[in-house]
Amino acid sequence: MCLAVPARVETITGLQAEVEVGGVRRAVSVVLTPEVRPGDYVYVHTGYAISIVDEAEAAESLRLWAELAESYTTEELFPHMAPSSER
């Protein structure tokens, strides 16, 4: 099983794209999705755009990610950041 995050392609230069998700921009490889264009949404896994998805599917995935994140406490999401007395 792989975990992939939907992101919007902002720019493409060669086989590299700059994608954005949640206000964060990151460079990813588009070697596996050479047909991608700026404005498309892709699933990103380990620095690669692995598939192109439509905007509705990307929005639903992001909604589910947000719902999942909201179901956890900060301590559950970031246990390594808890004071050492709580570990």
Secondary structure, DSSP 4 states (H G I P E B T S, - for coil): ----EEEEEEEEETTEEEEEETTEEEEEE-TT-TT--TT-EEEEETTEEEEEE-HHHHHHHHHHHHHHHHTS-HHHH-GGGS-GGG-
